[in-house]
Amino acid sequence: MSIEITVLFDVVPDRLADAADAFVDLCAATRQEEGALRFDAWRSEEHENVIVLVEAWADQAAIDLHMKEPYVADFLAKVEGAYVRPPYVHRLRPLAA
């Protein structure tokens, strides 16, 4: 079974354009990873400054490897200080589990 994750990022309004660009780059690079089944960033229609990351991974090893990629460190440096509060991570499981 894959690992499903969503992450909500409440972005400081004047950093939104730069953060969105950083997410686009991160998604493009991450989608090339073998264990990345899905990695998409979305804008919330209800909350103007919220970016939602939707991820699916083959396993925990793929996530661990992803977090060691140089472009992840680059992304984190680009978005440092860009959030109103820490990202809100949801690691999901089926209701029947």
Salt bridges, closest charged atoms under 4 A:
ASP10 OD2 - ARG85 NH1 2.10
ASP25 OD2 - LYS78 NZ 3.75
GLU33 OE2 - HIS66 ND1 2.71
ASP40 OD1 - ARG31 NH2 2.89
ASP40 OD2 - ARG38 NE 2.76
ASP74 OD2 - LYS78 NZ 3.29
